[in-house]
Amino acid sequence: MHTEPHILELESVDSTNTYAKSHFDELPDGALVAAWEQTSGRGRLGRKWVSPHGKNLSVSLVMKNVENPFYATVVTSLAALELLGKTAPALEFFLKWPNDIYSGERKISGVLCEFTRGGEGTNGVIAGVGININLDRAELDAIDRPATSLKALTGLHYDVKKLLRELADSLIRYYIIYSRSPETVFAEWKRRNFVIGRRVEIEDASGAVTRVLVRDIAENGELVAERNGSTFRFSCGDVRITRESLDFRRLDGTGTDDSGNPLDTE
Ligand code: BTN
């Protein structure tokens, strides 16, 4: 893999992930497919991802040296988080398991990782990242879940082309760190993940919602959660952040239970 990003910029495409999957054999490891517009952008769990022309970052990273899609999520979401932190340093952004970046109660970025097979028995992962940059309030309100953008948060208009270069640098840097030391990127991703030590609601693939306390995230990416005193693992679904999750202090000895008593962190 080259340290200089190889970026393919498309004016308009259905989805950068779909394009990268169908051109997987021709694209080198670490290549980036970016588009100024996606006409059928895709999110997790069959959801749509809105990317009108020139308003957002829509990028897919071709990863030929990662077997486990979970680590593709780790690399990509850390790069997106780094870009947001550098671009708007006065704001707070956090990772929300499994693949989102939030500011307060609103989502600003999401990652969709897809396993793919090439022609000659090769395989890899296409890691797609979308970041809402210049979407305005009316466009955000048309999205069916609470969403935000850099512009909505700061009132400023951003140069999407410049941000693409910066995102590309961060993606390649984290991919290289991952290839040398997966445990380093995993530790950073866990540290920046909001959910550990918090009470959240989890929604499974059938839509059932359960209130849990998140104890940890396992090395395969599963959420380790606790409900009624028993621990279980959760892998497919979403975490919902509630006002209580945002108010609740983490379990670093400072959290409280439902009655306000200190939590047992042993
Ligand atoms: C999600 O939050 O559910 C994941 C959103 C992923 C969106 C990105 S934009 C670039 C790439 N191409 C797609 O069609 N989806 C991903």
Boltz pocket constraint, residues with backbone or C-beta under 6 A from the ligand:
constraints:
  - pocket:
      binder: B
      contacts: [[A, 14], [A, 15], [A, 16], [A, 17], [A, 18], [A, 38], [A, 40], [A, 41], [A, 42], [A, 43], [A, 44], [A, 45], [A, 47], [A, 49], [A, 57], [A, 58], [A, 59], [A, 60], [A, 99], [A, 100], [A, 109], [A, 110], [A, 111], [A, 112], [A, 128], [A, 129], [A, 130], [A, 131]]
      max_distance: 6.0
